[in-house]
Amino acid sequence: METDRHVSCATILADSRRHYRARLTALTAEFGTPLYVYDAAVIRARAARLQKGLAPLKAKLHFSVKANSNLSILRLIRQLGFGFDVVSGGELARLQAANLPLADVSFAGVGKTGPEIRRALAANIGCFTVESAGEMARIADTAAEMGRIARAALRLNPNVDPHTHKFITTGRAETKFGMDFSTAAALWRQFDGHPAVRIAGVHLHIGSQVRQVAPYIEAAQKTLGFITARRAEGFTVSTLDLGGGFGIGYQGEADFSPNDLAAALSPLLQNTGLQLVFEPGRWLIAPAGILLMTAQYIKQAGRKTFVVVDAGMQTMIRPALYGGRHRIISLAAAPPADTPSITGDVVGPVCESSDFLAQNRELPPVSAGDVLALLDAGAYGMVMASNYNSQLRPAEVLLDGNRHRLIRRRETMTDLLATEQDLSDGVSFLGEEPATSAPDRPPGG
Ligand SMILES: Cc1ncc(COP(=O)(O)O)c(C=O)c1O
């Protein structure tokens, strides 16, 4: 049994508090807040941990770009030997912009548009993860038209409960993901031998922040039944992609154990001749990231205390969206030992009552101006940041040993307005007479 105390920014903070805190505080002085900081050493350590844990399965690992799509992070993860799982033409364009190889790229998602499919075929990506009959037909037609061959895996919906939040459950029959087994079997029969399509195997992804091994085993068992049946029909099935979803300990508890997964899956998969693939996102990158923010006000409302910070649901939406609970610590110098902690909410500037980062939480004593750190922020943080309330999206910094680099600059007011056009230029709407003069301006004004 492994120890399971995996490396994370949180464990580094706990072990070498003063030094790491000082570094993070210095970064806020240089780049301002809110600020996402990632630690390359943590990413490397976790990648090695994952690779070692899953080694008995000889699986390929595809990092799930949706968890964190910063170009520098993707480049680093590629250097560590990972391929990628993308879910949009935009994510694929990021890999292309970073000039990363595309042979180990799979493209999932229920809504691939015509232009996205064309982009992926033109880029000659490794494999489409096909989620419906309509999508299969569109991929086949487009590939034929372009004179390409589309490699595909059929995404199954195994109807397995991953015991996670409803919004990140994807493997149950009532969700929009994948196909039931009979639809997938019929599709295989229909497209086997199609000149522009090669169906190589099956894919599934049961959900995210999964804490137990058992749902993976249940899903794999069901899927192996499907594979055996297809092989009996004479089809070649060479790959089995079991998706991502490995959970982490947001409260400091043990992460999902890749070793335990490998131990449980090995007996099932030996002698199947299947090339296994996993698509972890959160497990690799969440604990490597921290969101730094500055307390603006300590607001008392009756018995309730609000710590108002300069980050919020527009910077990190997990608490508002999924009830995500992240630990929040203060980087300020420790107050005198007898200073009482406070119980309260950490909230942002957005005009929504859902704009909170923590609720009813025992917090360290905080004063306006203190820097707070929200832990395990590396996944589903920056990728979901928005401009709601016309807030600017934060900067991102990568730490590596004693060095650091800005890997995304903070947005500016110019960025905020860059894609918009107001009506002051007098351009008419379609079908209207062009405006001859600016109507509101007084003569000579
Ligand atoms: C198809 C697919 N693969 C992999 C992942 C990565 O999940 P996680 O970040 O939980 O590992 C997701 C996330 O929802 C997904 O939809």
The ligand as an ORCA input file, in Angstrom:
! r2SCAN-3c Opt
* xyz 0 1
  C     -13.681     12.877    -22.229
  C     -12.985     13.384    -21.007
  N     -11.756     12.902    -20.712
  C     -11.078     13.337    -19.631
  C     -11.610     14.282    -18.778
  C     -10.761     14.748    -17.615
  O     -11.366     14.624    -16.398
  P     -10.512     14.919    -15.085
  O      -9.984     16.307    -15.179
  O     -11.484     14.753    -13.995
  O      -9.422     13.913    -15.050
  C     -12.890     14.792    -19.021
  C     -13.478     15.774    -18.093
  O     -14.632     15.924    -17.903
  C     -13.593     14.334    -20.172
  O     -14.796     14.820    -20.470
*
